[in-house]
Amino acid sequence: RDGGKGEHRWGRRERAAAGWGGIFGGGGVFDRTDRRDQMVGGGGAVVAYIAGELDADEQETGPKLALKILLAARDQGPYVRRLATEAQIIQELDHPNIVQYLGFVHRSGHSPYLITRFESGGSLLDHMRRVGTLSVKQAAVVGRQICWALEKGHERGIVHRDLKPENVLLREAGKSAVRLIDFGSACYEHGGVYSYVQSRYYRAPEVILGVAYGCAVDVWSLGCVLAELITRTPLFPGSSDIDMLARIFTVFGAPTETSWPGVTSLPDSLHFDSPQKTPIAPARLPRRGPATTRARPPPPAPRAAPPAPSGTPSRSLPRRRT
């Protein structure tokens, strides 16, 4: 706990520890086998830590670990099932561009937790904050790996449903190898429609409208992520779902039966008015490298008058007006 004050800061909000279970700092031993180094994140049901596995002499051994631990107030019912499903999915998707599964522990008297390999390079969001934008070539290298990770899941009908820069980790700082993480919102395709999935800036129109969706929503999110990597600006930074739709339709136009078959038969299809399209201007792309000023060449020297014939007085020709 944080000094016994009974509250802990998560992002921009504070929640009392009472009723949620203990929230621990770094340095302690967890479940007799892992030493917590530091807390790296939290949500409505879990807290995530960087940790190291301990041997019989209580010395750290092996690679650094990421522990995803359910809060005591959430260690039952649907929350346990969701964490267990996440563990099952990443174990099934064993892939070099997907977070590496190392174990799932659920036993009486202890909060369930998921163990994965910790990647030291930080997230794409961290990288943009440190370094800035990626070049188109660098973004393509990263995007291709994310595509491979999504392809592995989509082949098995698994939808990630929360693709964003925070959920793509660099395996090493300054290197281009990445892993897709956080399958806590993932589901099997056609397993049900849930409106509150995907972070808003990366949320597909199908999700916003609450209609059936599938693996394509991950592809939409990927496009938004790639644009942000190049521009360092969210492609559709909507303040609400309605604002998101307005921004999307301003760029692509309102959906029609041609672009989205069946849209007019959706429940309360809203009869979208088609706003005037405003394509994203190329001027939003950042300038690469240090700005340089190209010097103008000096003006050409005036032409000398041709030599006068012998016996004829020399005179200057009038300058041609340009």
C-alpha positions in Angstrom: 0.0 0.0 0.0 1.1 3.6 -0.5 2.2 4.6 3.0 -1.0 3.4 4.7 -3.1 6.3 3.3 -5.6 3.9 1.8 -5.6 5.3 -1.7 -3.6 4.7 -4.8 -3.1 6.8 -8.0 -4.0 5.1 -11.2 -3.5 7.4 -14.2 -5.7 10.5 -13.5 -8.0 9.0 -10.9 -7.6 7.8 -7.3 -9.4 4.9 -5.8 -9.5 3.8 -2.2 -7.7 0.5 -1.6 -10.4 -0.6 0.9 -12.9 -2.8 -1.0 -10.5 -3.5 -3.8 -7.9 -5.5 -2.0 -4.2 -4.6 -1.3 -2.3 -2.7 -3.9 1.4 -3.3 -3.4 4.5 -1.4 -4.4 7.8 -2.8 -5.5 10.3 -4.8 -3.5 8.0 -7.4 -1.9 7.7 -11.1 -2.6 4.5 -12.3 -4.2 3.1 -15.8 -3.8 6.5 -16.9 -2.4 8.0 -17.3 -5.9 8.2 -13.8 -7.5 9.7 -10.5 -6.4 7.8 -7.5 -7.5 10.0 -4.8 -9.0 7.4 -2.1 -9.7 3.8 -1.6 -10.6 3.4 -0.7 -14.2 -0.4 -0.3 -14.7 -3.9 -1.0 -13.5 -7.5 -1.2 -14.6 -10.9 -1.8 -13.2 -10.1 -5.4 -12.3 -6.3 -6.0 -12.5 -2.9 -4.6 -11.5 0.2 -5.3 -13.5 3.7 -5.6 -12.1 7.2 -6.2 -13.4 8.7 -9.1 -11.4 11.5 -11.6 -11.2 11.2 -15.3 -10.5 13.0 -16.5 -7.3 15.0 -19.7 -6.9 15.3 -21.8 -3.8 17.9 -19.4 -2.4 15.5 -16.4 -3.1 17.7 -15.2 -5.9 16.2 -13.9 -9.1 16.5 -16.3 -12.0 15.4 -16.3 -15.7 13.9 -13.4 -17.6 11.9 -10.5 -16.2 8.2 -11.3 -15.9 5.0 -9.4 -16.2 2.3 -10.3 -13.6 -1.3 -9.4 -14.2 -3.1 -9.9 -10.9 -6.8 -9.7 -10.2 -7.8 -7.4 -7.4 -9.3 -9.1 -4.4 -12.7 -7.6 -5.0 -12.6 -9.0 -8.6 -11.1 -12.5 -8.0 -14.3 -14.4 -8.7 -17.0 -15.0 -11.3 -16.7 -13.3 -14.7 -13.4 -11.6 -13.9 -11.7 -14.9 -13.3 -13.2 -16.3 -16.5 -12.0 -13.3 -18.5 -8.4 -13.6 -17.2 -8.5 -17.4 -17.7 -9.7 -16.8 -21.3 -6.9 -14.3 -21.9 -4.4 -16.9 -20.7 -5.9 -19.6 -22.9 -5.9 -17.3 -26.0 -2.2 -16.2 -25.7 -1.2 -19.8 -25.0 -3.0 -20.9 -28.1 -1.6 -18.1 -30.2 2.1 -18.9 -29.5 3.7 -16.5 -31.9 6.9 -14.4 -32.0 4.9 -11.2 -32.4 2.4 -11.9 -29.5 3.2 -11.7 -25.8 4.8 -14.9 -24.5 2.6 -17.0 -22.2 4.5 -18.4 -19.1 1.7 -19.4 -16.8 -1.7 -18.9 -15.1 -2.2 -19.5 -11.4 -5.6 -19.9 -9.8 -5.8 -21.6 -6.4 -7.8 -21.2 -3.2 -6.8 -18.4 -0.9 -4.9 -16.4 -3.5 -5.9 -13.9 -6.2 -5.6 -15.4 -9.7 -2.7 -14.0 -11.9 -1.3 -14.4 -15.4 2.4 -14.6 -16.0 3.9 -13.4 -19.3 7.4 -12.4 -20.4 8.3 -8.8 -19.8 9.5 -6.8 -22.8 12.0 -4.1 -21.9 11.5 -1.7 -24.9 8.3 0.0 -23.7 5.2 0.6 -25.8 4.9 2.3 -29.1 3.3 5.2 -27.2 6.4 5.4 -24.9 8.6 5.4 -28.0 6.7 8.2 -29.7 7.0 10.3 -26.5 10.7 9.7 -26.3 11.7 9.8 -29.9 8.8 11.3 -31.9 7.3 10.0 -35.1 8.3 7.0 -37.1 9.3 7.2 -40.7 6.9 5.6 -43.2 9.5 2.8 -43.6 9.7 2.2 -39.9 6.0 2.3 -39.5 5.7 -0.3 -42.3 8.1 -2.6 -40.5 6.1 -2.4 -37.3 2.8 -2.6 -39.1 3.8 -5.8 -40.9 4.6 -7.5 -37.6 1.3 -6.5 -36.1 -0.4 -7.9 -39.2 1.3 -11.2 -38.6 0.1 -11.2 -35.0 -3.4 -10.4 -36.0 -3.4 -12.9 -38.8 -2.5 -15.7 -36.3 -5.5 -14.8 -34.2 -7.9 -14.1 -37.1 -7.1 -17.6 -38.5 -8.5 -19.0 -35.3 -11.4 -16.5 -35.2 -9.9 -14.5 -32.3 -10.6 -10.7 -32.3 -8.1 -8.6 -30.2 -10.6 -5.7 -29.8 -8.1 -3.3 -28.1 -5.3 -2.6 -30.6 -3.6 0.8 -29.7 -0.1 2.1 -29.4 0.0 1.2 -25.6 -0.7 -2.5 -26.4 2.2 -3.0 -28.8 5.6 -3.4 -27.0 9.1 -3.1 -28.4 11.1 -6.1 -27.4 14.2 -3.9 -26.9 14.5 -0.1 -26.9 15.6 1.2 -30.2 14.8 -2.0 -32.0 12.0 -2.7 -34.4 10.8 -6.1 -33.2 7.4 -5.8 -31.5 4.9 -8.0 -29.6 1.1 -7.5 -29.3 -0.1 -7.6 -25.7 -3.2 -7.3 -23.6 -5.8 -9.8 -24.8 -8.0 -9.0 -21.9 -10.7 -7.8 -24.2 -10.2 -10.5 -26.9 -13.0 -12.8 -27.8 -13.8 -15.5 -30.4 -15.5 -14.1 -33.5 -19.3 -14.4 -33.4 -19.1 -14.9 -29.7 -21.4 -11.9 -29.0 -21.5 -8.1 -29.5 -20.2 -5.8 -26.8 -20.4 -2.1 -27.4 -17.8 -1.1 -24.8 -14.7 -2.4 -26.5 -11.7 -0.8 -28.2 -10.3 2.5 -27.0 -12.3 5.4 -28.5 -9.7 6.8 -31.0 -9.3 3.3 -32.5 -12.9 2.2 -32.3 -14.4 0.9 -35.6 -17.8 2.2 -36.8 -19.4 -1.2 -36.3 -18.6 -1.1 -32.7 -19.8 2.5 -32.3 -23.1 1.6 -33.9 -23.5 -1.5 -31.8 -23.9 -3.9 -34.7 -22.4 -7.3 -35.3 -18.6 -7.1 -36.0 -15.7 -9.5 -36.5 -12.0 -9.5 -37.1 -12.2 -6.4 -39.4 -12.4 -4.1 -36.4 -8.8 -5.0 -35.6 -7.8 -4.0 -39.1 -9.5 -0.6 -38.6 -7.6 -0.1 -35.4 -4.4 -1.0 -37.1 -4.9 1.7 -39.7 -5.5 4.3 -37.0 -2.3 3.2 -35.2 -0.2 3.4 -38.3 -1.4 6.9 -39.1 -0.6 8.0 -35.6 2.9 6.5 -35.7 3.7 8.6 -38.8 1.9 11.8 -37.7 2.0 11.6 -33.9 -1.6 12.7 -33.9 -4.6 10.4 -33.5 -6.4 10.0 -36.8 -9.9 10.4 -35.3 -9.5 12.1 -31.9 -13.2 12.1 -31.1 -14.5 13.4 -27.8 -17.5 11.0 -27.9 -18.9 8.2 -30.1 -21.0 10.8 -32.0 -18.0 13.0 -32.6 -16.1 9.9 -33.7 -18.7 9.1 -36.4 -18.7 12.8 -37.5 -15.0 12.8 -38.0 -15.0 9.4 -39.8 -17.8 10.4 -42.1 -16.1 13.7 -42.8 -13.1 11.9 -44.2 -14.8 8.8 -45.8 -18.4 10.1 -46.4 -21.5 8.6 -44.8 -21.9 4.9 -45.4 -24.1 3.8 -48.3 -25.4 0.4 -49.5 -22.4 0.4 -51.9 -19.7 1.0 -49.3 -21.5 -0.8 -46.5 -24.0 -3.4 -47.7 -27.0 -3.6 -45.4 -26.4 -0.3 -43.6 -29.8 1.1 -44.5 -31.5 -1.9 -42.8 -29.6 -1.4 -39.5 -31.7 -0.7 -36.4 -32.1 3.0 -36.2 -29.6 3.5 -39.0 -29.8 7.2 -38.3 -30.2 8.1 -42.0 -26.7 9.5 -42.1 -26.4 12.8 -43.9 -23.3 12.8 -46.1 -21.1 15.7 -45.1 -18.7 17.2 -47.5 -15.6 15.0 -47.6 -12.5 16.6 -46.2 -9.5 14.3 -46.9 -6.7 14.5 -44.5 -4.2 17.0 -45.8 -0.7 15.8 -46.6 0.5 18.9 -44.6 -0.2 16.9 -41.5 2.7 14.7 -42.2 5.8 15.8 -40.2 8.9 17.0 -41.8 11.6 14.4 -41.7 15.0 15.3 -40.3 16.3 18.8 -39.5 14.8 21.6 -41.5 17.1 22.8 -44.2 16.9 26.0 -46.2 18.0 25.7 -49.8 20.1 28.7 -50.9 18.9 30.4 -54.1 21.4 30.5 -56.9 22.9 34.0 -57.6 21.2 35.8 -60.5 23.0 35.4 -63.8 25.5 38.1 -64.8 24.2 40.5 -67.5 25.3 39.6 -71.0 28.1 41.5 -72.4 27.4 43.3 -75.7 28.9 41.6 -78.7 32.1 43.2 -80.0 31.3 45.9 -82.5 32.6 45.5 -86.1 35.7 47.4 -86.9 35.1 51.0 -87.9 31.8 51.1 -86.0 31.5 52.9 -82.6 30.8 50.5 -79.7 27.6 51.0 -77.8 25.7 49.0 -75.1 22.7 47.0 -76.1 19.5 47.9 -74.2 18.6 45.3 -71.5 15.7 43.1 -72.4 12.8 43.7 -70.1 11.6 40.6 -68.4 
